[in-house]
């Protein structure tokens, strides 16, 4: 049985590579748009989500992926760098009384060449949320059997 744990977080600016909004990105479409067909061929359909990530800072917590629902190894989605490993975990994002079915998007740091995230920042794929902006608070519901929240020691 799924055990959901809630954690509050703040929407933070990211590298804007996932959405393709960074002028320095070699991916004008964004990495999510480019990766979506690869994940779909592996059994995960991302077309219900906005083609970019929400960066949710969950300080003072950090997190560890324990047993993600989806893990794809050596996904060769770009000619710019070697294949990467990715994991995904279903979650919910709550904002202003609405609950959005979402996914934690986790590019494994050991196979990622650049654009590393802080350990207290979760990347979330969700439907487009019109009035959500940087600095706003959201609540995430995470599967505690998949993602372990940790306080600093």
C-alpha positions in Angstrom: 0.0 0.0 0.0 1.3 3.5 -0.9 2.2 5.7 2.0 2.1 9.3 1.0 4.1 11.9 2.9 3.6 15.6 2.5 6.4 18.2 2.2 6.2 21.9 1.6 8.4 23.4 -1.0 9.1 26.7 -2.9 9.2 27.0 -6.7 12.8 28.0 -7.6 14.3 29.0 -10.9 16.2 26.2 -12.6 18.7 26.0 -15.5 15.8 26.3 -18.0 17.4 23.6 -20.1 14.5 21.2 -19.6 12.0 23.6 -21.1 14.4 25.0 -23.7 14.1 28.6 -22.3 17.8 29.0 -21.6 19.6 30.9 -24.4 22.8 28.9 -23.6 21.1 25.6 -24.1 22.0 23.4 -27.1 18.4 22.1 -27.0 16.0 24.9 -28.2 13.0 22.5 -27.9 14.1 21.6 -24.3 15.4 18.3 -23.0 12.0 17.0 -21.9 10.5 17.4 -25.4 13.5 15.6 -26.8 13.5 12.8 -24.2 9.7 12.2 -24.3 9.7 9.9 -27.3 12.5 7.8 -25.8 10.6 7.4 -22.5 7.4 6.6 -24.4 9.1 3.8 -26.3 10.2 2.4 -22.9 6.7 2.5 -21.5 6.3 5.9 -19.8 4.1 8.5 -21.5 4.9 12.1 -20.5 2.6 13.8 -23.0 0.1 14.8 -20.2 2.8 16.9 -18.6 4.3 20.3 -19.5 7.6 19.9 -21.4 9.7 21.4 -18.6 10.3 20.8 -15.0 9.2 22.6 -11.8 12.1 23.0 -9.4 10.8 22.6 -5.9 13.1 23.4 -3.0 12.2 21.3 0.0 14.7 22.7 2.5 15.7 21.8 5.2 15.0 18.3 3.7 17.1 16.5 1.2 15.9 13.2 -0.4 17.0 9.8 -1.6 15.4 7.7 -4.3 14.9 4.3 -2.9 12.8 2.3 -5.4 11.4 4.4 -8.2 8.5 3.1 -10.2 10.4 3.7 -13.5 14.1 3.5 -14.1 15.6 3.6 -17.5 19.3 2.9 -18.0 21.6 4.2 -20.7 19.0 6.4 -22.5 20.9 7.7 -25.5 18.7 10.7 -26.2 21.3 13.3 -27.2 24.3 13.5 -29.5 25.9 16.1 -27.1 26.8 13.7 -24.3 26.8 10.0 -23.3 23.6 8.1 -22.4 22.0 8.9 -19.1 20.0 7.0 -16.5 16.6 8.4 -15.4 14.1 7.5 -12.7 10.6 8.6 -12.2 8.2 8.4 -9.3 4.5 9.4 -9.3 3.6 12.2 -6.9 1.1 14.9 -6.5 1.6 18.7 -6.5 -0.9 20.7 -4.5 -1.2 24.4 -5.3 -4.0 26.8 -4.3 -6.5 24.0 -3.5 -5.8 22.0 -6.7 -4.1 18.6 -6.8 -2.1 17.8 -9.9 -1.0 14.3 -10.8 2.8 14.7 -11.4 6.1 12.8 -11.5 9.4 13.3 -9.8 11.9 13.5 -12.6 15.3 12.2 -11.6 18.3 12.2 -14.0 20.9 10.2 -12.1 23.8 12.5 -11.2 26.4 9.8 -11.9 25.5 9.8 -15.6 24.6 13.5 -16.0 27.4 15.7 -17.4 26.1 19.1 -16.4 23.2 21.1 -14.8 23.4 19.4 -11.4 20.7 20.1 -8.9 21.0 20.8 -5.2 20.1 17.8 -3.0 17.2 19.7 -1.5 15.6 20.4 -4.9 13.1 18.0 -6.6 12.4 18.3 -10.3 8.7 17.8 -11.0 6.9 17.1 -14.2 3.3 18.3 -14.0 0.6 19.7 -16.2 1.0 23.4 -17.0 -0.2 25.5 -14.1 -1.0 29.0 -15.4 -0.4 31.2 -12.3 2.4 29.3 -10.7 5.6 31.4 -10.4 9.0 31.5 -8.7 8.9 31.9 -4.9 5.4 30.4 -4.5 4.8 27.6 -2.0 3.5 24.2 -3.1 2.9 21.0 -1.2 4.2 17.7 -2.7 2.8 14.3 -1.8 5.6 11.7 -2.2 5.4 8.0 -1.9 7.5 7.4 1.2 8.4 3.9 0.0 10.1 5.4 -3.1 11.5 8.7 -1.8 13.1 9.1 1.6 13.1 12.6 3.0 16.1 13.3 5.2 16.9 16.1 7.6 20.5 17.4 8.0 22.4 15.8 10.8 
